[in-house]
């Protein structure tokens, strides 16, 4: 029976290489534990129990450790996405109906349109709410 557990471990490792979840790896380790147990007993129930229990324990014990290294919440916004939330000045009147207007943010000129179709006069301080294509969607800053 150890041959079957070795094949299961190999298949799990191949699937792990293909996927990016780092979950199936622990199933492969559990299959290796079951393989070792199969040298001592022929009971399929005991081997399967060792596989299930060891795999589950490895998944739950290592989950916090893996989460620490695969934390996606601390991503740094770059390029255009780093502009959202920045403040700028309207250099040309923003008319959302005609889709015209321009702002200056950090020395760069951006085409802009008003947030929720609002019109904004030149010289108004605005905040970038979002970026759609090449236009900044802005709203005036309340003082």
N, C-alpha and C positions, 0 to 999 in steps of 0.2 A: 504493500500500500504506500510505501514511502515514495515510490515513483510518481504516483498521482499528486502527492503533496508538493513534490519538487516541480512538477509541471505547472501546478496551480501557482506556485511562487514565481516561476519564470513568466507566466502569462501576466500576472499582476505587475511584475516589474516592467514588462514591455508596455502595458497600458499606462503605467505611471510615467514612463518616458514620453509617451504621446500626449498625455494630459498635463495640466499645470497645477492641479489641486493639492498635491502632496498628501493624499489620503490613501490611495490604493497601495502605497509603499508599505503601510502598516499591515495591510492584508497579506502582503507577500511575506513579511516577517512572521505573522501569525501562522501562515502555511508552513514556514520553516520550523517553527516550534512544534506544530502538529506532526511534521515529518520526523523530528527527533523522538517524539512520543511514540510514533508508530514502530520504532525499533524495540520498544519495551512492551507494547501491547498490540493485540490485533483488533481490539474493540474500536469499531468505527465511531461509536457514540463518544467514547473518551477522546479520541483524536479530534472529532468535530467540536467537542466542547472546548478543548484546549485552543483550537483555532479561533472560535468565536470569542471566548473570554480574553485571550491574549490580544487579539486584534482590537477588541473594544477598549481594553485597558490602555493599550498603546495610543490609540486615537485620542482618548479623553485625557490621558496624562500629558501627552505632548502638545495638545491643542494650544494651551496658553503660550508655550515656548515658541511654537511655529508662528502664532499670531504676532508675537513680538517682532519677528523678523520680516513678516509679510504684511506689515501695517501699511495700508494704502491711504489712510486718512491724512497723513502728513505730507501729501504731495505739494510741491511748490508750483504755483501758477506761473507760467512763462508766456512770452510772446504776447499775443493779443489778449489772452485771458488775464494777464497781469494788469491790464488797464482798467478792468471792471472795478468800480469803487473809487477811482481817482477823480480828482477835481480839475476843472479846466474853465476857460473863459470863452464865451461865444464871440467869434470874430466876424461872422456874417449871420444875419437874422436866420433863425431856424423856422421854416414853414413846413410843417409835417404834411400838409396836403400836397404841396408841390415837391416834397421830398428834397428841399434845399436847405442848406445851412452848413456852418463850419465852426469847429471849436479848436482851441489850442490847448494841448495837454503835454506837459513836460517838454515844451519846445517843438512838439510835433503838431502838424495840422491834420485834423480828421474831418471827414464828411460826417454830418450828424443829422439826426432827426429827433423830434421830441418824444418823450415817453408818454404813452397813451394819447398820441396825436396832439400834443400841446405845441403852441407856437412860443418861441422864446426870443427876446430881443437881444441885439448885440450888446456886449459888455456885461451880460449876466453871468454870474458864477454858477456852474453846473457840475453835476456828478454823473459819471458814466454808470448807467444801470446795467447795460448789456451790450454785446457786440453782435450785430447781424450782418454777415458778409463783410463789407468794407465800411459799414456805417456804425457809428457809435450812437446808441440810444441813450439820451440824456434827460435829466430832470433838473430844474433849478433848485439851488440849495436855499432852504428856508432860513432866514436870519432872525 
